[in-house]
Amino acid sequence: MPRLYQSSPRITFAVLAAAAAAFSLMQSLVTPVLPTIQQDLHTSAGTVTWVLTAWLLSASVATPLMGRISDMLGKDRTLLVALAAIAVGCLLAAVAPNIGVLIVARIVQGLGGAVFPVSFGIIRDEFPPARVASAVGVLAAVIASGSGLGIVLAGPIVGALDWRWLFWIPMIVVVLVGVLAWRVVPASPVRTPGKVNWLSAALLSGWLVALLLPLSKATAWGWGSGRTVGLFVVALVLFAGWFVAELRSANPLIDMRMMRLPAVWTTNLVALLFGAAMFGVFAFLPQLMQVPASTGYGFGEDITGAGLLMLPMLVAMAVFGSLSGPLSRWAGSKAQLLIGAGLGTLACLAFALRHDEKWAVAVGGAVFGIGLGLVYSSLINLIVQAVPPHQTGTASGMNTNIRTVGASIGTAIVSAVITSHPAAATGLPAESGYTMAFLLLAAAGAAAFLVALLVPAAKRVAPPATTPAVLPELAPVEV
């Protein structure tokens, strides 16, 4: 079957959006059903959380790694490899006989993290300059919405079928998307020769595991235990080794020299902080809704009911992420970043202080969704405008990677805080645990807002007389 390179960017964008949506669903699809998986596979609560943590770790490493490979071998080819990894991982997860195989399957799925940076790179390569901001905004909205939509879809799928269909259905969709991508996504016009730094990938994996393992186990082990402290020390040593290796490498996995650009390091730090807040809300707000009403603060919702209460957040996220491009005529990417971070902070404060009524949670979710839609779109636009075309895959991959690292750290910390505040009578988490957790997420959002103040504004460039295939570099300027 021949490849059909279409001249219309709309067809390319539709395929990229479908690929991004399929992968982003995997972020949250299993979160509400971890207790069901735990019971079915006869494992412990601590072990089953690695179904989520393993995915985050894999995506954290694979995103910059595959982003680098895409710059070298072509974004179209790397997109197909990423989709194949998602499909194979879904197949393994759907037939997993035990928790070990399921965790391995989630690691394989995480290799599909290349979908995000590759998709943004293809948009920059193929779209007219005047349409790049809008296209990036819409795709970012698709990613953000997909990240939360899994929470809504999980309940009906498990209720009607089985938790294994949370992997069968995405596998079928990804295979179809892969065939379409092979036929219609054009070959990359920009490639950069180089080598892959496997040592950096190994060190990155090592310090992330050494950091997240004690964060997730500290409640059981004790924060002052030898294992906890020892692993934190190992994480620090491996991080230092990774940092030095990246600085000295001619082919760094994450280009620390690129991090010297004010627009790059500031947006990446915002991504780290807001990533922690975003995934903390996605992972634990549904759990708060499912706490039995007998505790005095929970709603006693089932998985489907908790998902429906998340709908205002998802709708607001999709709408304002899509509007980010058109809104840039009146409010630039930096202004949108500030507004989004501020709204996210206010929403987390609302979750902490006013979660006694369903309407209050729904309104807070809508506010958080507006903020998240604006933050997602503006972060990517700021990164795309700050680097030359041949570094688009690497730079956007770095940003996505750092956001995923923030998500994994935020999830581990929030989980530790909530589980360390059990109610004496029921053994369930006490309300104070959720309150403290959302206050911490609000603090992360506030820190993101302060860092966003340091982000340089991108120079406005007049559109060219002709439409080139590749967007020219937009140099950042200081404000």
C-alpha positions in Angstrom: 0.0 0.0 0.0 1.7 3.2 -1.1 2.2 6.2 1.1 -0.1 9.1 0.2 1.6 12.4 1.0 -1.2 15.0 1.1 -0.7 18.6 0.5 -3.5 19.6 3.0 -2.2 20.3 6.5 -5.7 19.5 7.8 -5.3 15.8 7.0 -1.9 15.7 8.7 -3.2 17.5 11.7 -6.2 15.2 12.1 -3.9 12.2 12.2 -1.5 13.9 14.7 -4.5 14.8 16.9 -5.7 11.3 16.9 -2.3 10.0 17.8 -1.8 12.5 20.6 -5.3 11.8 22.0 -4.7 8.0 22.1 -1.4 8.4 24.1 -2.7 11.1 26.4 -5.7 8.9 27.4 -3.2 6.4 28.8 -2.1 9.0 31.4 -5.4 8.8 33.3 -7.4 5.9 32.0 -6.2 3.4 34.6 -6.1 5.8 37.6 -9.7 5.4 38.8 -9.5 1.6 38.5 -6.3 0.8 40.3 -8.2 -0.8 43.2 -10.1 -3.1 40.7 -6.8 -4.1 39.1 -5.3 -4.7 42.6 -8.1 -7.0 43.5 -8.1 -8.9 40.2 -4.3 -9.5 40.1 -4.0 -10.2 43.8 -1.4 -7.6 44.6 -0.8 -4.9 47.2 -1.9 -1.2 47.1 1.7 -0.1 47.0 2.6 -2.4 44.1 -0.4 -1.5 42.0 0.5 2.2 42.1 3.5 1.3 39.9 1.1 0.7 37.1 0.9 4.5 37.0 4.5 5.3 38.2 6.1 2.9 35.6 4.3 4.7 32.8 5.4 8.1 34.0 9.0 7.0 34.4 9.1 5.4 31.0 7.5 8.4 29.3 10.0 10.7 31.2 13.0 9.0 29.6 11.5 8.1 26.3 10.3 11.6 25.5 13.7 13.3 25.2 15.3 10.1 23.8 12.8 9.7 21.0 12.7 13.5 20.4 16.4 13.3 19.7 16.0 10.3 17.4 13.2 12.1 15.5 15.5 15.0 14.7 18.0 12.6 13.4 15.9 10.0 11.5 12.8 11.9 10.7 9.7 12.8 12.6 7.4 10.7 10.4 9.4 7.5 11.1 9.6 8.2 14.8 5.9 8.8 15.0 5.3 5.3 13.6 7.7 3.7 16.1 6.0 5.5 19.0 2.5 4.4 17.9 3.8 0.8 17.5 5.1 0.9 21.1 1.7 2.1 22.4 0.0 -0.7 20.5 2.4 -3.5 21.7 2.2 -2.2 25.3 -1.6 -2.2 25.2 -1.7 -5.7 23.9 0.6 -6.9 26.7 -1.4 -5.1 29.3 -4.7 -6.5 28.0 -3.5 -10.1 28.4 -1.3 -9.6 31.5 -1.6 -12.6 33.8 0.0 -10.8 36.8 1.1 -7.4 38.0 4.7 -7.8 36.9 3.7 -8.2 33.2 1.3 -5.3 33.5 4.0 -3.0 34.8 6.3 -4.1 32.0 3.5 -3.4 29.5 3.1 0.1 30.9 6.8 0.7 30.5 6.5 -0.2 26.8 3.5 2.1 26.5 5.5 4.9 27.9 7.9 4.7 24.9 5.1 6.3 23.0 5.9 9.6 24.7 7.6 10.6 21.5 4.1 11.3 20.0 4.0 14.7 21.6 7.3 16.3 20.6 7.2 14.7 17.2 3.6 16.0 16.5 4.6 19.5 17.5 7.7 19.3 15.3 5.6 18.1 12.3 3.3 21.0 12.7 6.1 23.4 12.6 7.6 21.7 9.5 4.3 21.5 7.6 2.1 24.4 8.6 2.2 28.0 7.3 3.7 30.3 9.9 0.4 32.2 10.5 -1.4 28.9 11.4 1.3 27.3 13.7 0.1 29.0 16.9 -3.5 28.0 16.4 -2.6 24.5 15.4 -0.3 24.1 18.4 -3.0 25.4 20.7 -5.6 23.0 19.4 -3.3 20.0 19.6 -2.3 21.0 23.2 -6.0 21.2 24.0 -6.4 17.7 22.6 -3.5 16.4 24.8 -4.8 18.1 27.9 -8.4 17.0 27.4 -7.3 13.4 26.6 -5.2 13.4 29.8 -8.4 13.9 31.8 -10.9 12.2 29.5 -9.6 8.8 30.6 -11.1 9.5 34.1 -14.5 9.9 32.5 -14.3 7.0 30.2 -12.9 4.5 32.6 -16.1 3.9 34.6 -18.4 3.1 31.7 -15.8 0.9 30.0 -15.2 -1.1 33.1 -18.9 -1.3 34.0 -19.9 -2.5 30.6 -16.9 -4.7 29.8 -13.8 -5.3 32.0 -10.7 -3.3 33.0 -8.7 -5.1 30.3 -10.7 -3.3 27.7 -9.1 -0.1 28.9 -6.2 -1.5 26.8 -7.9 -3.4 24.1 -9.8 -0.3 22.8 -6.8 2.0 22.7 -4.8 -0.7 20.9 -7.4 -1.0 18.1 -7.5 2.8 17.8 -3.7 3.2 17.7 -3.3 0.5 15.0 -5.8 2.4 12.8 -4.1 5.7 13.5 -0.7 4.1 12.7 -1.9 3.0 9.3 -3.2 6.5 8.5 0.0 8.1 9.8 2.1 5.8 7.5 0.0 6.8 4.5 -0.5 10.6 4.9 2.2 12.1 7.2 5.0 13.5 4.9 8.7 12.8 5.4 10.5 15.3 7.5 12.1 18.1 5.5 14.6 18.9 8.4 17.0 16.3 9.8 20.0 16.8 12.1 22.8 14.2 12.0 24.1 13.0 15.4 24.3 10.2 18.0 22.0 9.0 20.8 23.5 9.4 24.3 22.5 6.1 25.9 24.6 6.8 29.0 22.5 9.9 29.7 19.3 7.9 29.2 20.5 5.3 31.7 21.5 7.9 34.3 18.2 9.7 33.8 16.3 6.5 34.4 18.4 5.8 37.5 17.9 9.0 39.3 14.2 9.1 38.6 13.7 5.6 40.0 15.9 6.3 43.0 13.8 9.5 43.6 10.3 8.2 43.1 10.7 4.8 44.9 11.3 6.3 48.3 8.7 9.0 47.7 6.1 6.4 47.1 7.3 4.1 49.9 8.3 6.6 52.5 5.0 6.2 54.4 5.6 2.5 54.9 9.4 2.7 55.3 9.5 5.9 57.3 11.0 9.2 56.1 14.0 8.8 58.2 14.7 5.1 57.5 17.9 3.9 56.0 16.3 2.8 52.7 14.5 6.1 52.2 17.5 8.3 53.0 19.9 6.0 51.1 17.8 6.1 47.9 17.5 9.9 48.1 21.3 10.1 48.3 21.6 7.7 45.3 19.2 9.9 43.4 21.2 13.0 44.1 24.5 11.3 43.1 23.0 10.0 39.9 21.4 13.3 39.1 24.8 15.0 39.5 26.4 12.4 37.2 23.6 12.8 34.6 23.9 16.6 34.7 27.7 16.5 34.2 27.4 13.9 31.4 24.9 16.1 29.6 27.1 19.2 29.8 30.1 17.3 28.5 28.4 15.4 25.8 28.5 16.4 22.1 25.2 14.7 21.7 23.2 15.4 24.9 19.9 13.8 25.5 18.6 17.0 27.1 20.7 19.9 25.8 21.7 21.9 28.9 23.2 24.5 26.6 19.7 25.1 25.2 18.6 25.5 28.8 20.7 28.7 28.9 18.0 30.4 26.8 15.8 32.4 29.1 12.6 31.3 27.2 13.6 27.6 27.5 14.6 27.3 31.2 11.8 29.4 32.5 9.1 27.6 30.5 10.6 24.2 31.5 10.5 25.2 35.1 6.9 26.3 34.8 6.2 22.9 33.1 7.8 21.0 36.0 5.7 22.9 38.6 2.4 22.9 36.8 2.9 19.3 35.7 2.9 18.4 39.4 -0.3 20.3 40.0 -2.0 19.0 37.0 -1.5 15.3 37.6 -2.0 15.7 41.3 -5.5 16.9 40.6 -6.2 14.3 37.9 -5.0 11.5 40.1 -6.6 12.4 43.5 -9.6 14.6 42.9 -11.6 11.6 41.6 -10.5 9.6 44.6 -11.7 12.4 46.9 -15.1 12.2 45.2 -15.2 8.4 45.8 -14.6 8.6 49.5 -17.7 7.2 51.3 -20.2 9.8 52.5 -20.1 8.2 55.9 -16.7 9.8 56.5 -18.4 13.2 56.6 -16.5 14.8 53.7 -16.7 12.3 50.8 -19.4 12.1 48.1 -19.5 8.3 47.8 -19.5 8.4 44.0 -18.6 5.4 41.9 -16.0 5.6 39.1 -18.6 6.9 36.6 -20.0 9.5 38.9 -16.6 10.8 39.8 -15.8 11.0 36.1 -19.0 13.0 35.4 -18.0 15.6 38.0 -14.7 16.0 36.1 -16.6 17.0 32.9 -16.6 20.7 33.5 -12.8 20.6 33.8 -12.4 18.7 30.6 -14.8 20.9 28.6 -13.1 24.1 29.8 -9.7 22.6 29.1 -10.6 21.8 25.5 -12.4 25.1 24.8 -9.7 27.4 26.1 -6.9 25.3 24.8 -8.4 25.6 21.3 -9.0 29.3 21.7 -5.4 29.9 22.8 -4.3 30.6 19.2 -7.0 33.1 18.3 -6.6 34.7 21.7 -2.9 35.4 21.0 -4.0 38.4 18.9 -5.0 40.1 22.2 -3.0 38.2 24.8 0.4 36.8 23.9 1.7 33.4 25.1 3.3 34.8 28.2 0.1 36.6 29.3 -1.9 33.4 28.7 0.7 31.4 30.7 0.3 33.8 33.7 -3.5 33.8 33.5 -3.5 30.0 33.3 -1.1 29.5 36.2 -3.0 31.9 38.3 -6.3 30.2 37.7 -4.8 26.8 38.4 -3.5 28.1 41.7 -7.0 29.5 42.7 -8.6 26.2 41.7 -6.3 24.1 43.9 -7.0 26.5 46.8 -10.7 26.0 46.2 -10.3 22.2 46.2 -8.4 22.4 49.5 -10.8 24.8 51.3 -14.2 24.1 49.7 -14.8 20.5 48.7 -18.0 19.9 50.7 -20.4 20.4 47.8 -20.5 18.9 44.4 -21.2 22.2 42.7 -18.1 23.7 44.3 -15.9 20.9 43.1 -17.4 21.2 39.6 -16.8 25.0 39.5 -13.3 24.6 40.8 -12.7 22.0 38.1 -13.9 24.3 35.4 -11.5 27.1 36.6 -8.7 24.6 36.7 -9.6 23.4 33.2 -9.4 27.0 31.8 -6.0 27.4 33.4 -4.7 24.1 32.2 -5.9 24.7 28.6 -4.1 28.1 28.5 -0.9 26.8 30.2 -0.6 23.8 27.9 -0.9 25.8 24.7 1.2 28.8 25.8 4.1 26.6 27.0 4.4 24.8 23.7 4.1 28.0 21.7 6.8 29.7 23.7 9.1 26.7 23.2 8.4 26.5 19.5 9.1 30.2 19.1 12.4 30.1 21.1 14.4 27.5 19.1 15.4 27.0 15.5 13.5 24.4 13.3 16.1 21.7 13.6 15.8 21.7 17.4 12.0 21.7 17.6 11.7 18.0 18.4 14.4 18.1 21.0 13.1 21.3 22.7 9.4 20.3 22.8 10.5 16.8 23.9 12.5 18.4 26.8 9.4 20.4 27.8 7.1 17.4 27.7 9.7 15.3 29.6 10.1 17.9 32.3 6.3 18.2 32.7 6.1 14.4 33.0 8.8 14.4 35.6 6.9 17.0 37.5 3.8 14.9 37.2 5.5 11.8 38.6 7.1 13.7 41.5 3.8 15.5 42.3 1.8 12.3 42.3 4.3 10.6 44.6 4.4 13.5 47.1 0.6 13.9 47.1 0.1 10.2 47.6 2.5 10.2 50.5 0.7 13.1 52.1 -2.7 11.6 51.8 -1.8 8.1 53.0 0.1 9.6 55.9 -3.1 11.0 57.3 -5.4 8.0 58.0 -8.6 8.3 59.9 -8.5 6.3 63.1 -12.0 4.9 62.9 -12.1 3.8 59.2 -8.5 3.5 58.1 -9.4 5.7 55.1 -7.5 8.9 54.4 -8.6 11.7 56.7 -9.9 14.9 55.3 -6.9 16.8 56.5 -4.7 14.7 54.2 -6.6 15.9 51.1 -6.6 19.4 52.4 -2.9 19.4 52.9 -2.3 17.8 49.5 -4.3 20.4 47.5 -2.6 23.2 49.5 0.7 21.8 48.3 -0.6 21.7 44.7 -1.7 25.3 45.1 1.8 26.2 46.3 3.2 24.5 43.1 0.8 26.6 41.0 1.8 29.8 42.8 5.5 29.0 42.2 4.7 28.4 38.5 3.1 31.8 38.3 6.1 33.5 39.8 8.5 31.7 37.4 6.2 32.6 34.5 6.8 36.3 35.3 10.4 35.7 34.2 9.5 34.2 30.8 10.7 36.5 28.0 8.1 37.7 25.5 8.6 36.4 22.0 9.4 38.9 19.3 6.5 39.5 16.9 7.5 38.7 13.4 5.6 39.9 10.4 4.3 37.1 8.1 6.4 36.5 5.0 5.1 37.2 1.5 5.3 33.5 0.6 4.5 30.5 2.8 7.6 28.4 3.4 7.5 24.8 4.4 9.4 25.4 7.6 8.7 28.1 10.2 11.7 30.4 10.5 13.3 30.9 13.8 11.6 33.4 16.1 14.3 34.8 18.4 13.4 35.4 22.0 14.0 38.9 23.4 14.3 40.0 27.0 11.5 42.0 28.7 
